[in-house]
Amino acid sequence: MKAMAPSPFSLALFVPGDRPEWFATAAASQPDAIILDLEDAVAPSAKEAARSSLRCDFTHLPVLLRINPVGTPWHEQDLEVAARLPLAAIVVPKAEEVEDLARVALHHRVVALIETARGMALARDIACSGSVTRLAFGSLDYIADLGCDHSRNSLQTARAELVLASRLGGLAAPLDGVTTNVSDGAVVRDDARYAKGLGFGGKLLIHPRQVDPTREGFRPTAAEADWARQVLDSGDGAAKVDGAMVDEPVRIRARAILANEGSLKRLD
């Protein structure tokens, strides 16, 4: 199995590509990365205008670009525009075929957005292909493809598969899909905490209001951090902490918790 890549703490905020007046505002909310979107957030009639509005000079944060899927009338033109921008990566939606991802990866780092049944079935091949830097979950398109609910029970298997595929491919932990609620910070924070518990390394966001509660959800709680310190203070061999046995696998988990404490790392 490949060595696991570092798991950066990643909050990636989508911004419609045809709303350049929102670019700087989105960056000011201080996510870890901005994703300029040419796909779902842009109507077909506005695709050309959106491409002409793209820029990266509004922020020092990494800027990614979500292009339109392979096979759509806009895909090739999106790639032509992307070649002229200093992008951190291309987000490829409805990722399925390794060959298509490899072609994009010739010129850009690639985040593969898994959001179809076929893409999920091929997630391990995609993660192990060497063509992608990360997987992300397009949960809304995924439920549309399968006809299931956008609920934790319905999507738990899919989420677990992306975490496993990323590990098999030696990639950083994947990015979870969006939370549609943009008003209730408690809901957003709870979704982030749930994703963290499943092994995700970050989350896709759709509104600046989601940045702070998502960051809080992924950050270790005070109780988690205290437990991790106790574990690491217990020595090197087998020991007992709060009545529970501790050995090296438990210490690996404790080190990971403390590595994320107060750490806000960008998406790479």
Backbone as CSV, one residue per row, in Angstrom:
resi,resn,N_x,N_y,N_z,CA_x,CA_y,CA_z,C_x,C_y,C_z
1,MET,0.847,-1.197,0.000,0.000,0.000,0.000,0.879,1.243,0.000
2,LYS,0.472,2.249,-0.754,1.231,3.489,-0.805,1.220,4.189,0.543
3,ALA,2.309,4.924,0.812,2.329,5.747,2.018,1.234,6.789,1.935
4,MET,0.615,7.078,3.068,-0.483,8.047,3.087,0.063,9.457,2.996
5,ALA,-0.528,10.271,2.128,-0.146,11.671,2.022,-0.594,12.415,3.273
6,PRO,0.064,13.554,3.569,-0.399,14.350,4.704,-1.878,14.688,4.538
7,SER,-2.588,14.766,5.653,-4.010,15.087,5.621,-4.227,16.549,5.970
8,PRO,-4.199,17.428,4.980,-4.384,18.839,5.285,-5.818,19.122,5.702
9,PHE,-5.956,20.076,6.582,-7.284,20.514,6.999,-7.773,21.473,5.940
10,SER,-8.827,21.149,5.221,-9.160,21.876,4.003,-10.610,22.303,3.949
11,LEU,-10.827,23.591,3.861,-12.150,24.154,3.638,-12.120,24.831,2.274
12,ALA,-12.825,24.259,1.312,-12.805,24.763,-0.063,-14.162,25.356,-0.399
13,LEU,-14.186,26.664,-0.646,-15.432,27.406,-0.828,-15.716,27.650,-2.307
14,PHE,-16.868,27.177,-2.772,-17.298,27.423,-4.144,-17.778,28.867,-4.304
15,VAL,-17.452,29.448,-5.467,-17.967,30.759,-5.857,-18.376,30.670,-7.325
16,PRO,-19.592,31.094,-7.687,-19.988,31.044,-9.099,-19.018,31.839,-9.972
17,GLY,-18.589,31.234,-11.055,-17.625,31.889,-11.922,-18.153,33.119,-12.624
18,ASP,-19.479,33.257,-12.703,-20.051,34.426,-13.377,-20.410,35.539,-12.389
19,ARG,-19.905,35.438,-11.146,-20.141,36.482,-10.151,-18.805,37.011,-9.631
20,PRO,-18.018,37.666,-10.472,-16.690,38.142,-10.041,-16.745,39.119,-8.876
21,GLU,-17.889,39.794,-8.699,-18.016,40.715,-7.572,-18.042,39.969,-6.232
22,TRP,-18.222,38.654,-6.269,-18.225,37.855,-5.043,-16.868,37.233,-4.728
23,PHE,-15.939,37.279,-5.668,-14.674,36.562,-5.486,-13.942,37.027,-4.220
24,ALA,-13.710,38.323,-4.114,-12.938,38.855,-2.982,-13.684,38.661,-1.669
25,THR,-15.004,38.789,-1.697,-15.795,38.585,-0.487,-15.658,37.157,0.013
26,ALA,-15.683,36.217,-0.911,-15.512,34.813,-0.529,-14.136,34.590,0.089
27,ALA,-13.111,35.155,-0.519,-11.756,34.986,0.006,-11.602,35.618,1.383
28,ALA,-12.315,36.722,1.622,-12.220,37.415,2.912,-12.760,36.582,4.060
29,SER,-13.589,35.580,3.777,-14.102,34.707,4.831,-13.056,33.696,5.290
30,GLN,-11.907,33.681,4.628,-10.748,32.883,5.009,-10.978,31.367,5.033
31,PRO,-11.498,30.819,3.919,-11.419,29.357,3.770,-9.967,28.991,3.488
32,ASP,-9.704,27.733,3.235,-8.353,27.321,2.882,-8.103,27.403,1.380
33,ALA,-9.172,27.431,0.606,-9.057,27.518,-0.845,-10.380,28.015,-1.418
34,ILE,-10.291,28.631,-2.586,-11.464,29.084,-3.325,-11.607,28.209,-4.569
35,ILE,-12.842,27.762,-4.837,-13.123,27.036,-6.077,-14.023,27.909,-6.942
36,LEU,-13.481,28.453,-8.007,-14.299,29.166,-8.978,-15.049,28.130,-9.800
37,ASP,-16.358,28.299,-9.892,-17.210,27.253,-10.454,-17.742,27.644,-11.822
38,LEU,-17.442,26.801,-12.806,-18.011,26.976,-14.144,-19.130,25.982,-14.422
39,GLU,-19.397,25.092,-13.463,-20.361,24.026,-13.733,-21.746,24.337,-13.180
40,ASP,-22.115,23.705,-12.073,-23.503,23.751,-11.606,-23.994,25.149,-11.247
41,ALA,-23.106,26.016,-10.790,-23.536,27.341,-10.340,-23.742,28.320,-11.490
42,VAL,-23.428,27.900,-12.711,-23.491,28.808,-13.857,-24.467,28.253,-14.896
43,ALA,-25.435,29.058,-15.261,-26.411,28.651,-16.271,-25.734,28.477,-17.633
44,PRO,-26.263,27.596,-18.475,-25.660,27.406,-19.803,-25.476,28.699,-20.576
45,SER,-26.427,29.605,-20.469,-26.330,30.867,-21.209,-25.241,31.783,-20.676
46,ALA,-24.725,31.489,-19.475,-23.718,32.361,-18.850,-22.320,31.746,-18.844
47,LYS,-22.156,30.584,-19.452,-20.855,29.905,-19.408,-19.746,30.755,-20.030
48,GLU,-20.001,31.318,-21.176,-18.961,32.103,-21.857,-18.588,33.330,-21.037
49,ALA,-19.587,34.015,-20.513,-19.312,35.197,-19.687,-18.527,34.811,-18.443
50,ALA,-18.848,33.671,-17.861,-18.134,33.224,-16.671,-16.668,32.963,-16.986
51,ARG,-16.391,32.322,-18.109,-14.992,32.066,-18.470,-14.211,33.361,-18.614
52,SER,-14.835,34.370,-19.183,-14.136,35.651,-19.386,-13.962,36.424,-18.081
53,SER,-14.685,36.026,-17.025,-14.597,36.724,-15.742,-13.560,36.120,-14.807
54,LEU,-13.005,34.979,-15.155,-12.119,34.269,-14.249,-10.811,35.016,-14.023
55,ARG,-10.370,35.031,-12.754,-9.094,35.609,-12.388,-8.669,35.029,-11.051
56,CYS,-7.402,35.146,-10.755,-6.883,34.617,-9.494,-6.215,35.693,-8.640
57,ASP,-6.182,36.931,-9.117,-5.426,37.974,-8.424,-6.194,38.644,-7.292
58,PHE,-7.354,38.107,-6.932,-8.157,38.702,-5.865,-7.774,38.172,-4.484
59,THR,-6.851,37.199,-4.420,-6.517,36.562,-3.149,-5.139,35.926,-3.210
60,HIS,-4.590,35.679,-2.032,-3.359,34.895,-1.917,-3.663,33.431,-1.593
61,LEU,-4.937,33.110,-1.416,-5.327,31.723,-1.181,-5.190,30.906,-2.464
62,PRO,-5.026,29.591,-2.343,-5.055,28.753,-3.544,-6.409,28.877,-4.235
63,VAL,-6.385,29.002,-5.547,-7.611,29.092,-6.347,-7.693,27.867,-7.238
64,LEU,-8.823,27.160,-7.139,-9.091,26.011,-7.983,-10.208,26.386,-8.943
65,LEU,-10.357,25.605,-9.987,-11.410,25.841,-10.971,-12.180,24.555,-11.203
66,ARG,-13.498,24.606,-10.959,-14.328,23.458,-11.340,-14.810,23.678,-12.758
67,ILE,-14.360,22.810,-13.641,-14.730,22.891,-15.038,-16.010,22.092,-15.274
68,ASN,-16.518,22.153,-16.489,-17.670,21.334,-16.864,-17.200,19.921,-17.229
69,PRO,-18.071,18.934,-17.071,-17.652,17.541,-17.256,-17.227,17.221,-18.688
70,VAL,-16.456,16.156,-18.790,-16.105,15.599,-20.097,-17.384,15.260,-20.850
71,GLY,-17.413,15.596,-22.145,-18.578,15.283,-22.963,-19.586,16.403,-23.068
72,THR,-19.423,17.467,-22.281,-20.318,18.617,-22.397,-19.757,19.590,-23.429
73,PRO,-20.578,20.494,-23.948,-20.104,21.434,-24.971,-19.073,22.436,-24.452
74,TRP,-18.919,22.522,-23.138,-18.068,23.574,-22.559,-16.726,23.053,-22.053
75,HIS,-16.538,21.751,-22.024,-15.365,21.164,-21.368,-14.048,21.642,-21.985
76,GLU,-13.928,21.529,-23.280,-12.656,21.866,-23.925,-12.324,23.346,-23.782
77,GLN,-13.317,24.217,-23.909,-13.070,25.647,-23.741,-12.687,25.974,-22.303
78,ASP,-13.260,25.271,-21.352,-12.871,25.461,-19.955,-11.386,25.146,-19.769
79,LEU,-10.930,24.060,-20.371,-9.525,23.682,-20.245,-8.609,24.714,-20.900
80,GLU,-9.047,25.280,-22.005,-8.243,26.315,-22.665,-8.085,27.539,-21.778
81,VAL,-9.146,27.948,-21.130,-9.070,29.087,-20.217,-8.218,28.739,-19.004
82,ALA,-8.378,27.532,-18.480,-7.619,27.114,-17.305,-6.121,27.162,-17.549
83,ALA,-5.711,26.886,-18.786,-4.282,26.882,-19.109,-3.654,28.261,-18.964
84,ARG,-4.460,29.302,-18.962,-3.931,30.667,-18.870,-3.978,31.226,-17.448
85,LEU,-4.434,30.427,-16.485,-4.598,30.908,-15.117,-3.642,30.182,-14.161
86,PRO,-3.148,30.893,-13.129,-2.261,30.254,-12.142,-3.050,29.486,-11.085
87,LEU,-3.655,28.410,-11.509,-4.556,27.645,-10.642,-3.789,26.644,-9.780
88,ALA,-4.315,26.401,-8.576,-3.739,25.375,-7.715,-4.137,23.982,-8.189
89,ALA,-5.318,23.861,-8.781,-5.801,22.561,-9.265,-7.065,22.764,-10.082
90,ILE,-7.403,21.740,-10.845,-8.671,21.668,-11.559,-9.561,20.665,-10.835
91,VAL,-10.799,21.050,-10.576,-11.782,20.122,-10.017,-12.581,19.549,-11.185
92,VAL,-12.487,18.252,-11.373,-13.161,17.581,-12.482,-14.447,16.940,-11.964
93,PRO,-15.605,17.446,-12.372,-16.871,16.890,-11.885,-17.229,15.585,-12.588
94,LYS,-18.084,14.827,-11.916,-18.557,13.544,-12.456,-17.387,12.695,-12.960
95,ALA,-16.332,12.665,-12.152,-15.128,11.921,-12.512,-15.439,10.432,-12.586
96,GLU,-15.050,9.822,-13.694,-15.286,8.392,-13.889,-14.102,7.709,-14.566
97,GLU,-13.673,8.229,-15.696,-12.660,7.543,-16.487,-11.258,8.046,-16.145
98,VAL,-10.373,7.108,-15.803,-8.998,7.471,-15.470,-8.314,8.174,-16.638
99,GLU,-8.617,7.742,-17.861,-7.983,8.349,-19.029,-8.333,9.836,-19.155
100,ASP,-9.569,10.180,-18.881,-9.975,11.582,-18.946,-9.255,12.407,-17.889
101,LEU,-9.127,11.865,-16.693,-8.440,12.570,-15.622,-6.953,12.717,-15.927
102,ALA,-6.376,11.684,-16.511,-4.949,11.738,-16.855,-4.676,12.829,-17.883
103,ARG,-5.603,13.053,-18.797,-5.401,14.099,-19.798,-5.389,15.483,-19.148
104,VAL,-6.289,15.705,-18.202,-6.296,16.984,-17.487,-5.040,17.120,-16.636
105,ALA,-4.580,16.000,-16.077,-3.431,16.016,-15.176,-2.111,16.291,-15.887
106,LEU,-2.104,16.265,-17.208,-0.882,16.613,-17.943,-0.471,18.056,-17.683
107,HIS,-1.435,18.916,-17.382,-1.148,20.343,-17.219,-1.555,20.904,-15.863
108,HIS,-2.336,20.165,-15.092,-2.845,20.680,-13.822,-2.898,19.568,-12.791
109,ARG,-2.839,19.950,-11.538,-3.205,19.026,-10.476,-4.718,18.833,-10.539
110,VAL,-5.175,17.654,-10.181,-6.586,17.307,-10.367,-7.213,16.865,-9.043
111,VAL,-8.348,17.468,-8.722,-9.223,16.978,-7.662,-10.389,16.294,-8.356
112,ALA,-10.554,15.006,-8.114,-11.610,14.231,-8.766,-12.873,14.283,-7.913
113,LEU,-13.934,14.843,-8.484,-15.204,14.960,-7.783,-16.046,13.722,-8.106
114,ILE,-16.212,12.867,-7.122,-16.940,11.607,-7.305,-18.408,11.867,-7.002
115,GLU,-19.266,11.740,-8.037,-20.677,12.087,-7.840,-21.635,11.270,-8.695
116,THR,-21.178,10.119,-9.170,-22.049,9.190,-9.885,-21.793,7.776,-9.374
117,ALA,-22.736,6.880,-9.659,-22.557,5.486,-9.254,-21.315,4.894,-9.911
118,ARG,-21.103,5.189,-11.190,-19.927,4.656,-11.876,-18.644,5.223,-11.278
119,GLY,-18.657,6.522,-10.988,-17.477,7.127,-10.379,-17.148,6.490,-9.041
120,MET,-18.200,6.209,-8.253,-17.967,5.573,-6.952,-17.413,4.165,-7.134
121,ALA,-17.932,3.440,-8.122,-17.445,2.085,-8.374,-15.984,2.080,-8.802
122,LEU,-15.540,3.168,-9.431,-14.162,3.264,-9.920,-13.283,4.130,-9.024
123,ALA,-13.774,4.492,-7.841,-13.035,5.419,-6.979,-11.655,4.892,-6.610
124,ARG,-11.540,3.602,-6.371,-10.230,3.052,-5.998,-9.258,3.120,-7.173
125,ASP,-9.750,2.822,-8.376,-8.889,2.940,-9.560,-8.447,4.384,-9.761
126,ILE,-9.372,5.311,-9.580,-9.048,6.729,-9.747,-8.007,7.163,-8.724
127,ALA,-8.215,6.778,-7.467,-7.293,7.183,-6.410,-5.899,6.602,-6.602
128,CYS,-5.820,5.407,-7.175,-4.534,4.735,-7.356,-3.888,5.024,-8.712
129,SER,-4.534,5.851,-9.532,-4.077,6.062,-10.907,-2.840,6.934,-11.019
130,GLY,-2.540,7.723,-10.004,-1.440,8.672,-10.094,-1.810,9.951,-10.801
131,SER,-3.064,10.078,-11.227,-3.494,11.261,-11.981,-4.197,12.306,-11.119
132,VAL,-4.563,11.953,-9.890,-5.319,12.888,-9.068,-4.576,13.167,-7.771
133,THR,-4.779,14.359,-7.259,-4.166,14.735,-5.991,-5.107,14.534,-4.815
134,ARG,-6.423,14.448,-5.130,-7.390,14.287,-4.050,-8.737,13.849,-4.608
135,LEU,-9.534,13.192,-3.763,-10.918,12.885,-4.075,-11.824,13.820,-3.288
136,ALA,-12.978,14.115,-3.857,-14.008,14.893,-3.172,-15.353,14.269,-3.491
137,PHE,-16.314,14.487,-2.604,-17.624,13.849,-2.720,-18.648,14.856,-3.219
138,GLY,-19.199,14.593,-4.399,-20.297,15.403,-4.919,-21.615,14.769,-4.521
139,SER,-21.994,14.966,-3.270,-23.103,14.203,-2.701,-24.451,14.528,-3.324
140,LEU,-24.680,15.768,-3.740,-25.988,16.120,-4.305,-26.212,15.456,-5.660
141,ASP,-25.208,15.477,-6.512,-25.332,14.777,-7.788,-25.395,13.266,-7.575
142,TYR,-24.695,12.791,-6.567,-24.688,11.352,-6.294,-26.082,10.855,-5.924
143,ILE,-26.784,11.579,-5.061,-28.133,11.116,-4.694,-29.101,11.240,-5.866
144,ALA,-28.850,12.239,-6.743,-29.698,12.356,-7.925,-29.502,11.154,-8.843
145,ASP,-28.258,10.674,-8.920,-27.960,9.530,-9.774,-28.555,8.240,-9.195
146,LEU,-28.500,8.096,-7.880,-28.975,6.863,-7.259,-30.442,6.908,-6.852
147,GLY,-30.993,8.113,-6.721,-32.373,8.222,-6.277,-32.554,7.986,-4.795
148,CYS,-31.515,8.277,-4.003,-31.601,8.083,-2.555,-31.699,9.425,-1.846
149,ASP,-31.873,9.376,-0.533,-31.971,10.590,0.263,-30.589,11.173,0.531
150,HIS,-30.563,12.491,0.784,-29.318,13.144,1.201,-29.246,13.074,2.726
151,SER,-29.054,11.849,3.223,-29.019,11.621,4.658,-27.759,10.855,5.023
152,ARG,-27.406,10.892,6.284,-26.200,10.199,6.727,-26.316,8.699,6.510
153,ASN,-27.468,8.132,6.810,-27.633,6.692,6.623,-27.489,6.293,5.166
154,SER,-28.102,7.064,4.273,-28.067,6.725,2.851,-26.663,6.847,2.263
155,LEU,-25.865,7.763,2.786,-24.572,8.076,2.173,-23.375,7.547,2.952
156,GLN,-23.615,6.839,4.036,-22.497,6.390,4.861,-21.561,5.449,4.101
157,THR,-22.140,4.527,3.339,-21.309,3.583,2.584,-20.473,4.309,1.543
158,ALA,-21.067,5.268,0.848,-20.331,6.027,-0.159,-19.196,6.817,0.475
159,ARG,-19.489,7.453,1.599,-18.439,8.234,2.270,-17.290,7.321,2.718
160,ALA,-17.637,6.171,3.282,-16.603,5.234,3.722,-15.749,4.760,2.548
161,GLU,-16.385,4.564,1.391,-15.641,4.116,0.207,-14.622,5.159,-0.237
162,LEU,-14.972,6.431,-0.170,-14.035,7.478,-0.588,-12.858,7.591,0.381
163,VAL,-13.125,7.419,1.668,-12.037,7.433,2.644,-11.103,6.252,2.392
164,LEU,-11.668,5.070,2.150,-10.860,3.880,1.895,-10.081,4.017,0.589
165,ALA,-10.747,4.483,-0.470,-10.060,4.641,-1.759,-8.896,5.605,-1.642
166,SER,-9.091,6.695,-0.925,-8.015,7.670,-0.751,-6.830,7.046,-0.027
167,ARG,-7.119,6.255,0.983,-6.034,5.586,1.721,-5.291,4.607,0.831
168,LEU,-6.020,3.832,0.037,-5.376,2.864,-0.856,-4.494,3.555,-1.885
169,GLY,-4.910,4.757,-2.310,-4.134,5.494,-3.299,-3.043,6.361,-2.720
170,GLY,-2.918,6.362,-1.390,-1.898,7.194,-0.771,-2.207,8.677,-0.844
171,LEU,-3.492,9.015,-1.041,-3.893,10.417,-1.137,-4.219,10.972,0.242
172,ALA,-4.245,12.294,0.338,-4.761,12.926,1.544,-6.222,12.542,1.721
173,ALA,-6.695,12.601,2.949,-8.095,12.262,3.222,-9.014,13.117,2.364
174,PRO,-10.116,12.559,1.877,-10.957,13.257,0.899,-11.744,14.422,1.506
175,LEU,-12.333,15.203,0.606,-13.187,16.315,0.990,-14.642,15.866,0.963
176,ASP,-15.362,16.119,2.033,-16.766,15.745,2.087,-17.600,16.711,1.246
177,GLY,-18.812,16.265,0.896,-19.716,17.082,0.101,-20.302,18.236,0.898
178,VAL,-21.121,19.022,0.235,-21.622,20.262,0.809,-22.742,20.008,1.812
179,THR,-22.899,20.953,2.728,-24.083,21.065,3.574,-24.960,22.135,2.951
180,THR,-26.202,21.811,2.659,-27.062,22.769,1.959,-27.571,23.872,2.874
181,ASN,-27.576,23.636,4.177,-28.023,24.648,5.131,-26.931,25.707,5.271
182,VAL,-27.241,26.952,4.928,-26.247,28.024,5.012,-26.561,28.999,6.140
183,SER,-27.608,28.753,6.909,-28.041,29.692,7.941,-27.762,29.214,9.358
184,ASP,-27.816,27.915,9.590,-27.685,27.371,10.934,-26.273,26.841,11.150
185,GLY,-25.476,27.608,11.874,-24.093,27.218,12.101,-23.953,25.910,12.853
186,ALA,-24.912,25.605,13.733,-24.844,24.361,14.490,-24.977,23.149,13.573
187,VAL,-25.832,23.256,12.572,-25.991,22.164,11.605,-24.708,21.982,10.800
188,VAL,-24.146,23.085,10.350,-22.910,23.042,9.562,-21.779,22.438,10.395
189,ARG,-21.639,22.879,11.628,-20.584,22.373,12.510,-20.760,20.877,12.765
190,ASP,-21.991,20.445,12.977,-22.246,19.036,13.249,-21.937,18.174,12.038
191,ASP,-22.260,18.663,10.845,-21.919,17.919,9.628,-20.404,17.779,9.472
192,ALA,-19.683,18.846,9.791,-18.221,18.796,9.699,-17.647,17.801,10.706
193,ARG,-18.189,17.814,11.919,-17.712,16.892,12.950,-18.002,15.440,12.548
194,TYR,-19.160,15.216,11.945,-19.501,13.879,11.471,-18.525,13.425,10.382
195,ALA,-18.234,14.318,9.426,-17.298,13.983,8.350,-15.919,13.671,8.910
196,LYS,-15.469,14.464,9.857,-14.174,14.218,10.483,-14.141,12.833,11.117
197,GLY,-15.238,12.471,11.787,-15.295,11.168,12.444,-15.220,10.005,11.478
198,LEU,-15.666,10.205,10.240,-15.597,9.152,9.223,-14.228,9.067,8.556
199,GLY,-13.381,10.070,8.777,-12.050,10.055,8.186,-11.830,11.053,7.073
200,PHE,-12.774,11.967,6.857,-12.567,13.007,5.852,-11.588,14.058,6.370
201,GLY,-10.875,14.673,5.434,-9.883,15.674,5.801,-10.329,17.088,5.579
202,GLY,-11.545,17.291,5.108,-12.041,18.633,4.846,-13.410,18.556,4.216
203,LYS,-13.879,19.713,3.732,-15.266,19.773,3.264,-15.419,20.851,2.203
204,LEU,-16.327,20.608,1.280,-16.707,21.588,0.278,-17.781,22.501,0.861
205,LEU,-17.648,23.800,0.632,-18.569,24.791,1.194,-19.225,25.596,0.077
206,ILE,-20.427,26.124,0.368,-21.148,26.885,-0.655,-21.493,28.296,-0.211
207,HIS,-21.096,28.682,1.007,-21.387,30.039,1.470,-20.338,30.452,2.499
208,PRO,-19.925,31.717,2.478,-18.931,32.174,3.462,-19.351,31.940,4.909
209,ARG,-20.659,31.945,5.192,-21.110,31.713,6.567,-20.747,30.322,7.078
210,GLN,-20.448,29.416,6.165,-20.137,28.050,6.569,-18.681,27.856,6.982
211,VAL,-17.836,28.835,6.723,-16.400,28.660,6.962,-16.103,28.439,8.446
212,ASP,-16.506,29.359,9.301,-16.145,29.269,10.717,-16.738,28.040,11.402
213,PRO,-18.034,27.731,11.237,-18.546,26.528,11.905,-17.941,25.237,11.368
214,THR,-17.593,25.211,10.080,-16.943,24.012,9.538,-15.549,23.855,10.127
215,ARG,-14.834,24.949,10.213,-13.507,24.907,10.822,-13.594,24.415,12.270
216,GLU,-14.583,24.901,12.990,-14.757,24.474,14.373,-15.076,22.982,14.445
217,GLY,-15.899,22.498,13.498,-16.262,21.093,13.498,-15.086,20.170,13.243
218,PHE,-14.148,20.593,12.421,-12.990,19.755,12.127,-11.891,19.884,13.170
219,ARG,-11.881,20.987,13.909,-10.854,21.159,14.928,-11.134,20.212,16.097
220,PRO,-10.099,19.589,16.682,-10.321,18.713,17.839,-10.975,19.480,18.984
221,THR,-11.884,18.811,19.672,-12.485,19.416,20.844,-11.451,19.456,21.976
222,ALA,-11.748,20.239,23.010,-10.838,20.314,24.159,-10.674,18.944,24.804
223,ALA,-11.771,18.182,24.871,-11.703,16.847,25.468,-10.822,15.916,24.634
224,GLU,-10.945,15.996,23.317,-10.106,15.171,22.438,-8.638,15.524,22.597
225,ALA,-8.337,16.810,22.651,-6.942,17.245,22.786,-6.369,16.818,24.137
226,ASP,-7.154,16.951,25.200,-6.681,16.528,26.530,-6.409,15.025,26.554
227,TRP,-7.332,14.255,25.961,-7.121,12.806,25.891,-5.834,12.475,25.134
228,ALA,-5.603,13.155,23.998,-4.417,12.875,23.188,-3.138,13.176,23.961
229,ARG,-3.128,14.249,24.730,-1.940,14.584,25.519,-1.694,13.528,26.590
230,GLN,-2.755,13.070,27.228,-2.598,12.022,28.231,-2.034,10.749,27.612
231,VAL,-2.523,10.410,26.434,-2.036,9.211,25.750,-0.545,9.331,25.460
232,LEU,-0.126,10.478,24.932,1.278,10.649,24.559,2.176,10.789,25.782
233,ASP,1.591,11.203,26.895,2.374,11.298,28.133,2.503,9.959,28.843
234,SER,1.847,8.936,28.326,1.799,7.655,29.028,3.028,6.784,28.782
235,GLY,3.917,7.226,27.897,5.120,6.452,27.620,5.095,5.824,26.245
236,ASP,5.943,4.776,26.065,6.083,4.164,24.749,5.452,2.776,24.643
237,GLY,5.366,2.054,25.735,4.812,0.709,25.691,3.334,0.704,26.018
238,ALA,2.850,-0.474,26.353,1.453,-0.596,26.746,1.237,0.128,28.072
239,ALA,0.125,0.851,28.176,-0.177,1.622,29.372,-1.682,1.734,29.500
240,LYS,-2.121,2.303,30.624,-3.540,2.498,30.853,-3.814,3.979,31.031
241,VAL,-4.811,4.501,30.280,-5.216,5.900,30.380,-6.722,5.939,30.597
242,ASP,-7.131,6.493,31.696,-8.557,6.560,32.047,-9.226,5.189,31.970
243,GLY,-8.493,4.176,32.415,-9.056,2.834,32.466,-9.016,2.066,31.170
244,ALA,-8.457,2.666,30.108,-8.395,2.003,28.800,-6.948,1.700,28.427
245,MET,-6.735,0.585,27.742,-5.400,0.202,27.315,-4.932,1.094,26.168
246,VAL,-3.664,1.484,26.241,-3.062,2.342,25.223,-1.808,1.659,24.690
247,ASP,-1.689,1.606,23.349,-0.446,1.155,22.731,-0.191,2.003,21.493
248,GLU,0.704,1.570,20.612,1.141,2.442,19.523,0.027,2.853,18.566
249,PRO,-0.900,1.973,18.145,-1.980,2.449,17.271,-2.792,3.579,17.899
250,VAL,-3.002,3.499,19.209,-3.741,4.559,19.889,-2.921,5.843,19.890
251,ARG,-1.609,5.721,20.039,-0.751,6.910,20.028,-0.707,7.559,18.642
252,ILE,-0.804,6.750,17.602,-0.861,7.319,16.245,-2.082,8.217,16.120
253,ARG,-3.204,7.736,16.642,-4.426,8.538,16.615,-4.254,9.815,17.446
254,ALA,-3.625,9.711,18.591,-3.411,10.885,19.445,-2.531,11.911,18.760
255,ARG,-1.490,11.457,18.066,-0.613,12.403,17.353,-1.371,13.126,16.250
256,ALA,-2.254,12.395,15.566,-3.031,13.018,14.495,-3.957,14.096,15.047
257,ILE,-4.548,13.828,16.200,-5.440,14.819,16.809,-4.677,16.090,17.145
258,LEU,-3.512,15.949,17.773,-2.755,17.128,18.171,-2.160,17.852,16.971
259,ALA,-1.890,17.109,15.886,-1.373,17.757,14.675,-2.405,18.699,14.090
260,ASN,-3.689,18.393,14.282,-4.759,19.233,13.743,-5.221,20.319,14.713
261,GLU,-4.758,20.261,15.955,-5.209,21.233,16.944,-4.723,22.634,16.567
262,GLY,-5.649,23.516,16.246,-5.295,24.882,15.890,-4.608,25.010,14.556
263,SER,-4.569,23.929,13.775,-3.857,23.946,12.493,-4.841,24.126,11.360
264,LEU,-4.654,25.152,10.542,-5.510,25.405,9.392,-4.637,25.377,8.153
265,LYS,-4.627,24.227,7.497,-3.720,24.051,6.363,-4.487,24.125,5.058
266,ARG,-3.805,24.571,4.040,-4.471,24.736,2.757,-4.653,23.399,2.038
267,LEU,-5.437,23.433,0.986,-5.772,22.229,0.232,-4.646,21.904,-0.737
268,ASP,-3.731,21.010,-0.282,-2.732,20.499,-1.229,-2.096,19.237,-0.694
